[in-house]
Every structure is written in structure tokens, then in C-alpha cells.
């Protein structure tokens, strides 16, 4: 998996976390990751978004299908 693919996957997961209403521990456990990894990616992606802005638009359908459109 390329760095870009991993970053896109983690961005999608972070978005799900932020919309889930779950606490960090429960969300991280449910997705097989540590709380520190979740925190790392939240900070990394937040910093990158502040520096560059988003490089893709995510459309999430009620069925769970996600569409990512490069910007």
C-alpha cells in the first residue's frame, strides 16, 4: 500500500471516528488500532489539512458506499 493510499484510508477512518460519537478507546478497539495510532493520524491529517487544504472530496452514501473525488 502506498503512503497516499494509507493516508486516504486513515482520513476516511478519522472522519468516521469524528462522526461516530464514540470515545477514542472504543472506536480504536473496534477498528483494531491503538488509541495512540488514532491520535497520531488525527494530528497528522489535521496539520496537513491546515497546511494544504483537502486534496479530495469524500461523499458518503447512506448505504455506506464512499466516493472520493480528487481535487
CHARMM internal coordinates of N, CA and C (Angstrom, degrees):
IC EDIT
DIST 1 N 1 CA 1.4393
DIST 1 CA 1 C 1.5301
ANGL 1 N 1 CA 1 C 108.51
DIST 1 C 2 N 1.3127
ANGL 1 CA 1 C 2 N 116.83
DIHE 1 N 1 CA 1 C 2 N 132.27
DIST 2 N 2 CA 1.4650
ANGL 1 C 2 N 2 CA 120.27
DIHE 1 CA 1 C 2 N 2 CA -179.26
DIST 2 CA 2 C 1.5328
ANGL 2 N 2 CA 2 C 110.41
DIHE 1 C 2 N 2 CA 2 C -76.16
DIST 2 C 3 N 1.3210
ANGL 2 CA 2 C 3 N 116.26
DIHE 2 N 2 CA 2 C 3 N 164.32
DIST 3 N 3 CA 1.4645
ANGL 2 C 3 N 3 CA 120.89
DIHE 2 CA 2 C 3 N 3 CA 178.28
DIST 3 CA 3 C 1.5262
ANGL 3 N 3 CA 3 C 110.45
DIHE 2 C 3 N 3 CA 3 C -60.12
DIST 3 C 4 N 1.3222
ANGL 3 CA 3 C 4 N 115.97
DIHE 3 N 3 CA 3 C 4 N -38.73
DIST 4 N 4 CA 1.4640
ANGL 3 C 4 N 4 CA 120.56
DIHE 3 CA 3 C 4 N 4 CA -179.67
DIST 4 CA 4 C 1.5302
ANGL 4 N 4 CA 4 C 111.01
DIHE 3 C 4 N 4 CA 4 C -66.02
DIST 4 C 5 N 1.3333
ANGL 4 CA 4 C 5 N 116.32
DIHE 4 N 4 CA 4 C 5 N -40.86
DIST 5 N 5 CA 1.4653
ANGL 4 C 5 N 5 CA 120.63
DIHE 4 CA 4 C 5 N 5 CA 178.10
DIST 5 CA 5 C 1.5329
ANGL 5 N 5 CA 5 C 110.72
DIHE 4 C 5 N 5 CA 5 C -64.30
DIST 5 C 6 N 1.3248
ANGL 5 CA 5 C 6 N 116.12
DIHE 5 N 5 CA 5 C 6 N -43.50
DIST 6 N 6 CA 1.4571
ANGL 5 C 6 N 6 CA 120.42
DIHE 5 CA 5 C 6 N 6 CA 179.25
DIST 6 CA 6 C 1.5263
ANGL 6 N 6 CA 6 C 110.53
DIHE 5 C 6 N 6 CA 6 C -62.99
DIST 6 C 7 N 1.3268
ANGL 6 CA 6 C 7 N 116.56
DIHE 6 N 6 CA 6 C 7 N -44.88
DIST 7 N 7 CA 1.4660
ANGL 6 C 7 N 7 CA 120.43
DIHE 6 CA 6 C 7 N 7 CA 179.71
DIST 7 CA 7 C 1.5265
ANGL 7 N 7 CA 7 C 110.86
DIHE 6 C 7 N 7 CA 7 C -61.79
DIST 7 C 8 N 1.3269
ANGL 7 CA 7 C 8 N 117.55
DIHE 7 N 7 CA 7 C 8 N -41.15
DIST 8 N 8 CA 1.4684
ANGL 7 C 8 N 8 CA 120.93
DIHE 7 CA 7 C 8 N 8 CA 178.73
DIST 8 CA 8 C 1.5262
ANGL 8 N 8 CA 8 C 110.57
DIHE 7 C 8 N 8 CA 8 C -65.71
DIST 8 C 9 N 1.3149
ANGL 8 CA 8 C 9 N 116.61
DIHE 8 N 8 CA 8 C 9 N -40.78
DIST 9 N 9 CA 1.4648
ANGL 8 C 9 N 9 CA 120.85
DIHE 8 CA 8 C 9 N 9 CA 178.74
DIST 9 CA 9 C 1.5303
ANGL 9 N 9 CA 9 C 110.10
DIHE 8 C 9 N 9 CA 9 C -63.74
DIST 9 C 10 N 1.3253
ANGL 9 CA 9 C 10 N 116.28
DIHE 9 N 9 CA 9 C 10 N -44.34
DIST 10 N 10 CA 1.4572
ANGL 9 C 10 N 10 CA 119.90
DIHE 9 CA 9 C 10 N 10 CA -179.22
DIST 10 CA 10 C 1.5269
ANGL 10 N 10 CA 10 C 111.30
DIHE 9 C 10 N 10 CA 10 C -69.51
DIST 10 C 11 N 1.3209
ANGL 10 CA 10 C 11 N 117.91
DIHE 10 N 10 CA 10 C 11 N -35.64
DIST 11 N 11 CA 1.4669
ANGL 10 C 11 N 11 CA 120.67
DIHE 10 CA 10 C 11 N 11 CA 177.17
DIST 11 CA 11 C 1.5221
ANGL 11 N 11 CA 11 C 110.19
DIHE 10 C 11 N 11 CA 11 C -61.25
DIST 11 C 12 N 1.3122
ANGL 11 CA 11 C 12 N 116.49
DIHE 11 N 11 CA 11 C 12 N -41.60
DIST 12 N 12 CA 1.4589
ANGL 11 C 12 N 12 CA 121.20
DIHE 11 CA 11 C 12 N 12 CA 177.79
DIST 12 CA 12 C 1.5244
ANGL 12 N 12 CA 12 C 110.30
DIHE 11 C 12 N 12 CA 12 C -63.79
DIST 12 C 13 N 1.3223
ANGL 12 CA 12 C 13 N 117.22
DIHE 12 N 12 CA 12 C 13 N -42.26
DIST 13 N 13 CA 1.4555
ANGL 12 C 13 N 13 CA 121.81
DIHE 12 CA 12 C 13 N 13 CA -179.86
DIST 13 CA 13 C 1.5274
ANGL 13 N 13 CA 13 C 111.01
DIHE 12 C 13 N 13 CA 13 C -66.50
DIST 13 C 14 N 1.3187
ANGL 13 CA 13 C 14 N 117.04
DIHE 13 N 13 CA 13 C 14 N -40.55
DIST 14 N 14 CA 1.4703
ANGL 13 C 14 N 14 CA 120.85
DIHE 13 CA 13 C 14 N 14 CA 178.64
DIST 14 CA 14 C 1.5245
ANGL 14 N 14 CA 14 C 110.10
DIHE 13 C 14 N 14 CA 14 C -64.51
DIST 14 C 15 N 1.3133
ANGL 14 CA 14 C 15 N 117.15
DIHE 14 N 14 CA 14 C 15 N -40.20
DIST 15 N 15 CA 1.4563
ANGL 14 C 15 N 15 CA 120.73
DIHE 14 CA 14 C 15 N 15 CA 177.02
DIST 15 CA 15 C 1.5314
ANGL 15 N 15 CA 15 C 110.50
DIHE 14 C 15 N 15 CA 15 C -61.61
DIST 15 C 16 N 1.3173
ANGL 15 CA 15 C 16 N 116.36
DIHE 15 N 15 CA 15 C 16 N -42.87
DIST 16 N 16 CA 1.4689
ANGL 15 C 16 N 16 CA 120.41
DIHE 15 CA 15 C 16 N 16 CA 176.93
DIST 16 CA 16 C 1.5216
ANGL 16 N 16 CA 16 C 110.86
DIHE 15 C 16 N 16 CA 16 C -60.94
DIST 16 C 17 N 1.3358
ANGL 16 CA 16 C 17 N 116.44
DIHE 16 N 16 CA 16 C 17 N -41.59
DIST 17 N 17 CA 1.4619
ANGL 16 C 17 N 17 CA 120.40
DIHE 16 CA 16 C 17 N 17 CA 178.26
DIST 17 CA 17 C 1.5258
ANGL 17 N 17 CA 17 C 110.41
DIHE 16 C 17 N 17 CA 17 C -60.80
DIST 17 C 18 N 1.3084
ANGL 17 CA 17 C 18 N 116.72
DIHE 17 N 17 CA 17 C 18 N -48.23
DIST 18 N 18 CA 1.4584
ANGL 17 C 18 N 18 CA 120.82
DIHE 17 CA 17 C 18 N 18 CA -176.49
DIST 18 CA 18 C 1.5257
ANGL 18 N 18 CA 18 C 111.95
DIHE 17 C 18 N 18 CA 18 C -64.08
DIST 18 C 19 N 1.3125
ANGL 18 CA 18 C 19 N 117.32
DIHE 18 N 18 CA 18 C 19 N -28.36
DIST 19 N 19 CA 1.4583
ANGL 18 C 19 N 19 CA 121.10
DIHE 18 CA 18 C 19 N 19 CA 179.82
DIST 19 CA 19 C 1.5280
ANGL 19 N 19 CA 19 C 112.85
DIHE 18 C 19 N 19 CA 19 C -91.94
DIST 19 C 20 N 1.3211
ANGL 19 CA 19 C 20 N 116.50
DIHE 19 N 19 CA 19 C 20 N -10.61
DIST 20 N 20 CA 1.4678
ANGL 19 C 20 N 20 CA 120.43
DIHE 19 CA 19 C 20 N 20 CA -172.81
DIST 20 CA 20 C 1.5235
ANGL 20 N 20 CA 20 C 114.50
DIHE 19 C 20 N 20 CA 20 C -76.83
DIST 20 C 21 N 1.3154
ANGL 20 CA 20 C 21 N 116.67
DIHE 20 N 20 CA 20 C 21 N -31.08
DIST 21 N 21 CA 1.4556
ANGL 20 C 21 N 21 CA 119.39
DIHE 20 CA 20 C 21 N 21 CA -174.94
DIST 21 CA 21 C 1.5228
ANGL 21 N 21 CA 21 C 113.11
DIHE 20 C 21 N 21 CA 21 C 79.70
DIST 21 C 22 N 1.3269
ANGL 21 CA 21 C 22 N 117.49
DIHE 21 N 21 CA 21 C 22 N -1.26
DIST 22 N 22 CA 1.4667
ANGL 21 C 22 N 22 CA 121.54
DIHE 21 CA 21 C 22 N 22 CA 178.51
DIST 22 CA 22 C 1.5223
ANGL 22 N 22 CA 22 C 109.84
DIHE 21 C 22 N 22 CA 22 C -78.68
DIST 22 C 23 N 1.3288
ANGL 22 CA 22 C 23 N 115.56
DIHE 22 N 22 CA 22 C 23 N 157.52
DIST 23 N 23 CA 1.4571
ANGL 22 C 23 N 23 CA 118.37
DIHE 22 CA 22 C 23 N 23 CA 173.11
DIST 23 CA 23 C 1.5354
ANGL 23 N 23 CA 23 C 108.99
DIHE 22 C 23 N 23 CA 23 C -78.60
DIST 23 C 24 N 1.3374
ANGL 23 CA 23 C 24 N 115.81
DIHE 23 N 23 CA 23 C 24 N 165.85
DIST 24 N 24 CA 1.4681
ANGL 23 C 24 N 24 CA 121.30
DIHE 23 CA 23 C 24 N 24 CA -175.81
DIST 24 CA 24 C 1.5211
ANGL 24 N 24 CA 24 C 111.99
DIHE 23 C 24 N 24 CA 24 C -57.58
DIST 24 C 25 N 1.3191
ANGL 24 CA 24 C 25 N 115.79
DIHE 24 N 24 CA 24 C 25 N -46.14
DIST 25 N 25 CA 1.4623
ANGL 24 C 25 N 25 CA 120.44
DIHE 24 CA 24 C 25 N 25 CA -175.50
DIST 25 CA 25 C 1.5273
ANGL 25 N 25 CA 25 C 111.25
DIHE 24 C 25 N 25 CA 25 C -61.17
DIST 25 C 26 N 1.3224
ANGL 25 CA 25 C 26 N 117.09
DIHE 25 N 25 CA 25 C 26 N -49.89
DIST 26 N 26 CA 1.4627
ANGL 25 C 26 N 26 CA 120.90
DIHE 25 CA 25 C 26 N 26 CA -178.08
DIST 26 CA 26 C 1.5232
ANGL 26 N 26 CA 26 C 112.01
DIHE 25 C 26 N 26 CA 26 C -64.59
DIST 26 C 27 N 1.3350
ANGL 26 CA 26 C 27 N 116.54
DIHE 26 N 26 CA 26 C 27 N -43.25
DIST 27 N 27 CA 1.4660
ANGL 26 C 27 N 27 CA 119.65
DIHE 26 CA 26 C 27 N 27 CA -179.32
DIST 27 CA 27 C 1.5233
ANGL 27 N 27 CA 27 C 110.54
DIHE 26 C 27 N 27 CA 27 C -65.04
DIST 27 C 28 N 1.3272
ANGL 27 CA 27 C 28 N 116.46
DIHE 27 N 27 CA 27 C 28 N -46.59
DIST 28 N 28 CA 1.4644
ANGL 27 C 28 N 28 CA 120.41
DIHE 27 CA 27 C 28 N 28 CA -179.28
DIST 28 CA 28 C 1.5228
ANGL 28 N 28 CA 28 C 110.57
DIHE 27 C 28 N 28 CA 28 C -60.23
DIST 28 C 29 N 1.3281
ANGL 28 CA 28 C 29 N 116.64
DIHE 28 N 28 CA 28 C 29 N -45.42
DIST 29 N 29 CA 1.4577
ANGL 28 C 29 N 29 CA 120.93
DIHE 28 CA 28 C 29 N 29 CA 179.65
DIST 29 CA 29 C 1.5292
ANGL 29 N 29 CA 29 C 111.12
DIHE 28 C 29 N 29 CA 29 C -61.00
DIST 29 C 30 N 1.3177
ANGL 29 CA 29 C 30 N 116.18
DIHE 29 N 29 CA 29 C 30 N -43.61
DIST 30 N 30 CA 1.4646
ANGL 29 C 30 N 30 CA 120.61
DIHE 29 CA 29 C 30 N 30 CA -178.20
DIST 30 CA 30 C 1.5283
ANGL 30 N 30 CA 30 C 112.08
DIHE 29 C 30 N 30 CA 30 C -64.57
DIST 30 C 31 N 1.3335
ANGL 30 CA 30 C 31 N 116.83
DIHE 30 N 30 CA 30 C 31 N -23.38
DIST 31 N 31 CA 1.4637
ANGL 30 C 31 N 31 CA 120.67
DIHE 30 CA 30 C 31 N 31 CA -178.24
DIST 31 CA 31 C 1.5252
ANGL 31 N 31 CA 31 C 112.88
DIHE 30 C 31 N 31 CA 31 C -109.94
DIST 31 C 32 N 1.3369
ANGL 31 CA 31 C 32 N 116.00
DIHE 31 N 31 CA 31 C 32 N 15.14
DIST 32 N 32 CA 1.4622
ANGL 31 C 32 N 32 CA 120.73
DIHE 31 CA 31 C 32 N 32 CA 173.18
DIST 32 CA 32 C 1.5123
ANGL 32 N 32 CA 32 C 115.00
DIHE 31 C 32 N 32 CA 32 C 65.86
DIST 32 C 33 N 1.3247
ANGL 32 CA 32 C 33 N 116.62
DIHE 32 N 32 CA 32 C 33 N 36.06
DIST 33 N 33 CA 1.4591
ANGL 32 C 33 N 33 CA 119.72
DIHE 32 CA 32 C 33 N 33 CA 179.50
DIST 33 CA 33 C 1.5277
ANGL 33 N 33 CA 33 C 109.26
DIHE 32 C 33 N 33 CA 33 C -136.12
DIST 33 C 34 N 1.3179
ANGL 33 CA 33 C 34 N 115.47
DIHE 33 N 33 CA 33 C 34 N 163.12
DIST 34 N 34 CA 1.4571
ANGL 33 C 34 N 34 CA 119.90
DIHE 33 CA 33 C 34 N 34 CA 178.10
DIST 34 CA 34 C 1.5296
ANGL 34 N 34 CA 34 C 109.63
DIHE 33 C 34 N 34 CA 34 C -83.49
DIST 34 C 35 N 1.3264
ANGL 34 CA 34 C 35 N 115.71
DIHE 34 N 34 CA 34 C 35 N 159.41
DIST 35 N 35 CA 1.4618
ANGL 34 C 35 N 35 CA 120.01
DIHE 34 CA 34 C 35 N 35 CA 176.07
DIST 35 CA 35 C 1.5235
ANGL 35 N 35 CA 35 C 110.59
DIHE 34 C 35 N 35 CA 35 C -62.69
DIST 35 C 36 N 1.3308
ANGL 35 CA 35 C 36 N 116.50
DIHE 35 N 35 CA 35 C 36 N -35.77
DIST 36 N 36 CA 1.4720
ANGL 35 C 36 N 36 CA 119.55
DIHE 35 CA 35 C 36 N 36 CA -179.10
DIST 36 CA 36 C 1.5296
ANGL 36 N 36 CA 36 C 111.09
DIHE 35 C 36 N 36 CA 36 C -66.98
DIST 36 C 37 N 1.3309
ANGL 36 CA 36 C 37 N 117.52
DIHE 36 N 36 CA 36 C 37 N -35.46
DIST 37 N 37 CA 1.4646
ANGL 36 C 37 N 37 CA 119.76
DIHE 36 CA 36 C 37 N 37 CA 177.05
DIST 37 CA 37 C 1.5303
ANGL 37 N 37 CA 37 C 110.23
DIHE 36 C 37 N 37 CA 37 C -67.42
DIST 37 C 38 N 1.3260
ANGL 37 CA 37 C 38 N 116.35
DIHE 37 N 37 CA 37 C 38 N -40.60
DIST 38 N 38 CA 1.4573
ANGL 37 C 38 N 38 CA 120.54
DIHE 37 CA 37 C 38 N 38 CA 176.54
DIST 38 CA 38 C 1.5344
ANGL 38 N 38 CA 38 C 110.09
DIHE 37 C 38 N 38 CA 38 C -60.95
DIST 38 C 39 N 1.3226
ANGL 38 CA 38 C 39 N 116.99
DIHE 38 N 38 CA 38 C 39 N -45.59
DIST 39 N 39 CA 1.4709
ANGL 38 C 39 N 39 CA 121.67
DIHE 38 CA 38 C 39 N 39 CA 178.72
DIST 39 CA 39 C 1.5253
ANGL 39 N 39 CA 39 C 111.48
DIHE 38 C 39 N 39 CA 39 C -62.41
DIST 39 C 40 N 1.3369
ANGL 39 CA 39 C 40 N 116.24
DIHE 39 N 39 CA 39 C 40 N -42.14
DIST 40 N 40 CA 1.4675
ANGL 39 C 40 N 40 CA 120.97
DIHE 39 CA 39 C 40 N 40 CA 179.70
DIST 40 CA 40 C 1.5264
ANGL 40 N 40 CA 40 C 110.51
DIHE 39 C 40 N 40 CA 40 C -57.60
DIST 40 C 41 N 1.3319
ANGL 40 CA 40 C 41 N 115.84
DIHE 40 N 40 CA 40 C 41 N -50.25
DIST 41 N 41 CA 1.4587
ANGL 40 C 41 N 41 CA 119.27
DIHE 40 CA 40 C 41 N 41 CA -176.53
DIST 41 CA 41 C 1.5271
ANGL 41 N 41 CA 41 C 111.95
DIHE 40 C 41 N 41 CA 41 C -69.96
DIST 41 C 42 N 1.3235
ANGL 41 CA 41 C 42 N 117.82
DIHE 41 N 41 CA 41 C 42 N -34.05
DIST 42 N 42 CA 1.4648
ANGL 41 C 42 N 42 CA 119.92
DIHE 41 CA 41 C 42 N 42 CA 176.07
DIST 42 CA 42 C 1.5241
ANGL 42 N 42 CA 42 C 109.78
DIHE 41 C 42 N 42 CA 42 C -61.42
DIST 42 C 43 N 1.3323
ANGL 42 CA 42 C 43 N 116.42
DIHE 42 N 42 CA 42 C 43 N -46.18
DIST 43 N 43 CA 1.4592
ANGL 42 C 43 N 43 CA 120.60
DIHE 42 CA 42 C 43 N 43 CA -179.39
DIST 43 CA 43 C 1.5197
ANGL 43 N 43 CA 43 C 111.22
DIHE 42 C 43 N 43 CA 43 C -66.98
DIST 43 C 44 N 1.3207
ANGL 43 CA 43 C 44 N 117.00
DIHE 43 N 43 CA 43 C 44 N -44.54
DIST 44 N 44 CA 1.4645
ANGL 43 C 44 N 44 CA 121.26
DIHE 43 CA 43 C 44 N 44 CA -178.40
DIST 44 CA 44 C 1.5245
ANGL 44 N 44 CA 44 C 111.33
DIHE 43 C 44 N 44 CA 44 C -61.86
DIST 44 C 45 N 1.3109
ANGL 44 CA 44 C 45 N 116.65
DIHE 44 N 44 CA 44 C 45 N -47.79
DIST 45 N 45 CA 1.4572
ANGL 44 C 45 N 45 CA 120.14
DIHE 44 CA 44 C 45 N 45 CA -177.23
DIST 45 CA 45 C 1.5201
ANGL 45 N 45 CA 45 C 111.47
DIHE 44 C 45 N 45 CA 45 C -71.57
DIST 45 C 46 N 1.3148
ANGL 45 CA 45 C 46 N 117.25
DIHE 45 N 45 CA 45 C 46 N -32.84
DIST 46 N 46 CA 1.4596
ANGL 45 C 46 N 46 CA 120.94
DIHE 45 CA 45 C 46 N 46 CA 176.94
DIST 46 CA 46 C 1.5310
ANGL 46 N 46 CA 46 C 110.11
DIHE 45 C 46 N 46 CA 46 C -65.14
DIST 46 C 47 N 1.3234
ANGL 46 CA 46 C 47 N 115.77
DIHE 46 N 46 CA 46 C 47 N -44.18
DIST 47 N 47 CA 1.4676
ANGL 46 C 47 N 47 CA 120.44
DIHE 46 CA 46 C 47 N 47 CA 179.21
DIST 47 CA 47 C 1.5296
ANGL 47 N 47 CA 47 C 110.58
DIHE 46 C 47 N 47 CA 47 C -63.98
DIST 47 C 48 N 1.3327
ANGL 47 CA 47 C 48 N 116.62
DIHE 47 N 47 CA 47 C 48 N -45.35
DIST 48 N 48 CA 1.4642
ANGL 47 C 48 N 48 CA 120.18
DIHE 47 CA 47 C 48 N 48 CA 179.81
DIST 48 CA 48 C 1.5260
ANGL 48 N 48 CA 48 C 111.15
DIHE 47 C 48 N 48 CA 48 C -63.28
DIST 48 C 49 N 1.3141
ANGL 48 CA 48 C 49 N 117.51
DIHE 48 N 48 CA 48 C 49 N -39.70
DIST 49 N 49 CA 1.4650
ANGL 48 C 49 N 49 CA 120.79
DIHE 48 CA 48 C 49 N 49 CA 179.83
DIST 49 CA 49 C 1.5171
ANGL 49 N 49 CA 49 C 109.98
DIHE 48 C 49 N 49 CA 49 C -65.21
DIST 49 C 50 N 1.3278
ANGL 49 CA 49 C 50 N 116.56
DIHE 49 N 49 CA 49 C 50 N -37.22
DIST 50 N 50 CA 1.4628
ANGL 49 C 50 N 50 CA 120.19
DIHE 49 CA 49 C 50 N 50 CA 178.22
DIST 50 CA 50 C 1.5119
ANGL 50 N 50 CA 50 C 111.73
DIHE 49 C 50 N 50 CA 50 C -68.87
DIST 50 C 51 N 1.3175
ANGL 50 CA 50 C 51 N 117.09
DIHE 50 N 50 CA 50 C 51 N -32.86
DIST 51 N 51 CA 1.4617
ANGL 50 C 51 N 51 CA 121.90
DIHE 50 CA 50 C 51 N 51 CA -178.88
DIST 51 CA 51 C 1.5210
ANGL 51 N 51 CA 51 C 112.03
DIHE 50 C 51 N 51 CA 51 C -78.37
DIST 51 C 52 N 1.3355
ANGL 51 CA 51 C 52 N 117.47
DIHE 51 N 51 CA 51 C 52 N -40.45
DIST 52 N 52 CA 1.4570
ANGL 51 C 52 N 52 CA 121.12
DIHE 51 CA 51 C 52 N 52 CA -169.69
DIST 52 CA 52 C 1.5108
ANGL 52 N 52 CA 52 C 113.51
DIHE 51 C 52 N 52 CA 52 C -120.09
DIST 52 C 53 N 1.2895
ANGL 52 CA 52 C 53 N 117.12
DIHE 52 N 52 CA 52 C 53 N -23.68
DIST 53 N 53 CA 1.4570
ANGL 52 C 53 N 53 CA 119.92
DIHE 52 CA 52 C 53 N 53 CA -169.97
DIST 53 CA 53 C 1.5102
ANGL 53 N 53 CA 53 C 108.53
DIHE 52 C 53 N 53 CA 53 C 84.71
DIST 53 C 54 N 1.3196
ANGL 53 CA 53 C 54 N 117.90
DIHE 53 N 53 CA 53 C 54 N 167.92
DIST 54 N 54 CA 1.4680
ANGL 53 C 54 N 54 CA 119.95
DIHE 53 CA 53 C 54 N 54 CA -177.75
DIST 54 CA 54 C 1.5241
ANGL 54 N 54 CA 54 C 111.38
DIHE 53 C 54 N 54 CA 54 C -67.93
DIST 54 C 55 N 1.3357
ANGL 54 CA 54 C 55 N 115.73
DIHE 54 N 54 CA 54 C 55 N 144.43
DIST 55 N 55 CA 1.4575
ANGL 54 C 55 N 55 CA 118.51
DIHE 54 CA 54 C 55 N 55 CA 178.43
DIST 55 CA 55 C 1.5199
ANGL 55 N 55 CA 55 C 111.34
DIHE 54 C 55 N 55 CA 55 C -106.70
DIST 55 C 56 N 1.3367
ANGL 55 CA 55 C 56 N 116.55
DIHE 55 N 55 CA 55 C 56 N 5.87
DIST 56 N 56 CA 1.4547
ANGL 55 C 56 N 56 CA 120.06
DIHE 55 CA 55 C 56 N 56 CA 172.98
DIST 56 CA 56 C 1.5251
ANGL 56 N 56 CA 56 C 109.32
DIHE 55 C 56 N 56 CA 56 C -157.25
DIST 56 C 57 N 1.2919
ANGL 56 CA 56 C 57 N 115.13
DIHE 56 N 56 CA 56 C 57 N 155.94
DIST 57 N 57 CA 1.4583
ANGL 56 C 57 N 57 CA 123.02
DIHE 56 CA 56 C 57 N 57 CA 177.59
DIST 57 CA 57 C 1.5192
ANGL 57 N 57 CA 57 C 107.60
DIHE 56 C 57 N 57 CA 57 C -105.62
DIST 57 C 58 N 1.3300
ANGL 57 CA 57 C 58 N 116.80
DIHE 57 N 57 CA 57 C 58 N 132.83
DIST 58 N 58 CA 1.4582
ANGL 57 C 58 N 58 CA 120.73
DIHE 57 CA 57 C 58 N 58 CA 179.01
DIST 58 CA 58 C 1.5191
ANGL 58 N 58 CA 58 C 108.32
DIHE 57 C 58 N 58 CA 58 C -109.44
DIST 58 C 59 N 1.3157
ANGL 58 CA 58 C 59 N 115.74
DIHE 58 N 58 CA 58 C 59 N 127.19
DIST 59 N 59 CA 1.4579
ANGL 58 C 59 N 59 CA 122.10
DIHE 58 CA 58 C 59 N 59 CA 174.59
DIST 59 CA 59 C 1.5200
ANGL 59 N 59 CA 59 C 106.44
DIHE 58 C 59 N 59 CA 59 C -113.60
DIST 59 C 60 N 1.3305
ANGL 59 CA 59 C 60 N 115.77
DIHE 59 N 59 CA 59 C 60 N 120.76
DIST 60 N 60 CA 1.4629
ANGL 59 C 60 N 60 CA 120.39
DIHE 59 CA 59 C 60 N 60 CA -178.56
DIST 60 CA 60 C 1.5175
ANGL 60 N 60 CA 60 C 107.79
DIHE 59 C 60 N 60 CA 60 C -110.84
DIST 60 C 61 N 1.3151
ANGL 60 CA 60 C 61 N 116.68
DIHE 60 N 60 CA 60 C 61 N 120.06
DIST 61 N 61 CA 1.4536
ANGL 60 C 61 N 61 CA 122.74
DIHE 60 CA 60 C 61 N 61 CA 179.81
DIST 61 CA 61 C 1.5233
ANGL 61 N 61 CA 61 C 110.12
DIHE 60 C 61 N 61 CA 61 C -86.25
DIST 61 C 62 N 1.3246
ANGL 61 CA 61 C 62 N 118.10
DIHE 61 N 61 CA 61 C 62 N 155.44
DIST 62 N 62 CA 1.4628
ANGL 61 C 62 N 62 CA 120.63
DIHE 61 CA 61 C 62 N 62 CA 179.55
DIST 62 CA 62 C 1.5379
ANGL 62 N 62 CA 62 C 113.09
DIHE 61 C 62 N 62 CA 62 C -56.42
DIST 62 C 63 N 1.2973
ANGL 62 CA 62 C 63 N 117.14
DIHE 62 N 62 CA 62 C 63 N -25.84
DIST 63 N 63 CA 1.4719
ANGL 62 C 63 N 63 CA 120.96
DIHE 62 CA 62 C 63 N 63 CA 179.75
DIST 63 CA 63 C 1.5315
ANGL 63 N 63 CA 63 C 111.96
DIHE 62 C 63 N 63 CA 63 C -73.52
DIST 63 C 64 N 1.3369
ANGL 63 CA 63 C 64 N 117.23
DIHE 63 N 63 CA 63 C 64 N -9.79
DIST 64 N 64 CA 1.4641
ANGL 63 C 64 N 64 CA 121.19
DIHE 63 CA 63 C 64 N 64 CA -178.57
DIST 64 CA 64 C 1.5250
ANGL 64 N 64 CA 64 C 112.89
DIHE 63 C 64 N 64 CA 64 C 99.38
DIST 64 C 65 N 1.3137
ANGL 64 CA 64 C 65 N 117.06
DIHE 64 N 64 CA 64 C 65 N -7.24
DIST 65 N 65 CA 1.4685
ANGL 64 C 65 N 65 CA 121.26
DIHE 64 CA 64 C 65 N 65 CA 178.01
DIST 65 CA 65 C 1.5240
ANGL 65 N 65 CA 65 C 108.56
DIHE 64 C 65 N 65 CA 65 C -70.86
DIST 65 C 66 N 1.3182
ANGL 65 CA 65 C 66 N 116.13
DIHE 65 N 65 CA 65 C 66 N 133.80
DIST 66 N 66 CA 1.4673
ANGL 65 C 66 N 66 CA 121.18
DIHE 65 CA 65 C 66 N 66 CA 177.01
DIST 66 CA 66 C 1.5196
ANGL 66 N 66 CA 66 C 109.31
DIHE 65 C 66 N 66 CA 66 C -113.27
DIST 66 C 67 N 1.3188
ANGL 66 CA 66 C 67 N 114.63
DIHE 66 N 66 CA 66 C 67 N 138.70
DIST 67 N 67 CA 1.4685
ANGL 66 C 67 N 67 CA 121.02
DIHE 66 CA 66 C 67 N 67 CA 175.83
DIST 67 CA 67 C 1.5149
ANGL 67 N 67 CA 67 C 106.36
DIHE 66 C 67 N 67 CA 67 C -119.89
DIST 67 C 68 N 1.3371
ANGL 67 CA 67 C 68 N 117.20
DIHE 67 N 67 CA 67 C 68 N 124.30
DIST 68 N 68 CA 1.4505
ANGL 67 C 68 N 68 CA 122.08
DIHE 67 CA 67 C 68 N 68 CA 177.40
DIST 68 CA 68 C 1.5193
ANGL 68 N 68 CA 68 C 108.69
DIHE 67 C 68 N 68 CA 68 C -109.48
DIST 68 C 69 N 1.3155
ANGL 68 CA 68 C 69 N 115.59
DIHE 68 N 68 CA 68 C 69 N 123.74
DIST 69 N 69 CA 1.4589
ANGL 68 C 69 N 69 CA 121.21
DIHE 68 CA 68 C 69 N 69 CA -178.30
DIST 69 CA 69 C 1.5242
ANGL 69 N 69 CA 69 C 108.37
DIHE 68 C 69 N 69 CA 69 C -113.26
DIST 69 C 70 N 1.3427
ANGL 69 CA 69 C 70 N 117.28
DIHE 69 N 69 CA 69 C 70 N 117.32
DIST 70 N 70 CA 1.4748
ANGL 69 C 70 N 70 CA 119.77
DIHE 69 CA 69 C 70 N 70 CA 177.81
DIST 70 CA 70 C 1.5216
ANGL 70 N 70 CA 70 C 110.07
DIHE 69 C 70 N 70 CA 70 C -61.62
DIST 70 C 71 N 1.3248
ANGL 70 CA 70 C 71 N 115.48
DIHE 70 N 70 CA 70 C 71 N 143.98
DIST 71 N 71 CA 1.4693
ANGL 70 C 71 N 71 CA 120.33
DIHE 70 CA 70 C 71 N 71 CA -179.89
DIST 71 CA 71 C 1.5170
ANGL 71 N 71 CA 71 C 109.72
DIHE 70 C 71 N 71 CA 71 C -107.10
END
COOR INIT
IC SEED 1 N 1 CA 1 C
IC BUILD
